[in-house]
């Protein structure tokens, strides 16, 4: 749904018999939509979205979304199918906390209005590791980058700047293994900043702490 190529193509062929469906991939916040310079070009004939929240967020924007169809998260659904197909045993209490990795290695234009936005995920990681050490909690630090990605180790270097006093380990996997979803399924609490994963964690009926600094 955040592909400019899709928006342009859907607009050009809007009078044809070709059907365009946009599947939600990321979590949109109201301020982000308003700030987007290209939002005037956003054209979605039908948006397969997580919930009614998306309709509320897009309602006051200049984005042109013709129809909202609530279907939930495709990624979460595929993760459930993966667990079932591979007959993976899920222990919902294996980890006390699942910390979601959200490395920011470069300036994101949509969030330039937020001071020190690039430092926030690092701060959250440090606070979480400090808490787990103090309370002797079992933590899984779930990675964002996939092992087959060219920049798979980028998040390790990012968090080294904030976790210098901790011997941390980031749980990384291949894309088709749904590592983060499995970590969430096996955790009591999920902690993060503004990752889409936090929305998806609720589909697994997990408690979520979104640290909005």
WOSULCOR-V744228 format. One record per run of one state. SS is the DSSP state (@ for helix, = for strand, . for the rest). FROM is the first residue (numbers start at 1). LEN is the number of residues. If there is no record, write none. Layout:
SS	FROM	LEN
SS	FROM	LEN
//
This chain:
.	1	3
@	4	9
.	13	9
=	22	2
.	24	6
@	30	6
.	36	3
@	39	3
.	42	1
=	43	2
.	45	2
=	47	3
.	50	2
@	52	8
.	60	4
=	64	2
.	66	2
=	68	3
.	71	3
@	74	13
.	87	8
=	95	6
.	101	8
@	109	3
.	112	5
@	117	19
.	136	3
=	139	4
.	143	11
@	154	7
.	161	9
=	170	2
.	172	3
@	175	3
.	178	1
@	179	7
.	186	1
=	187	6
.	193	3
@	196	8
.	204	3
=	207	4
.	211	3
//
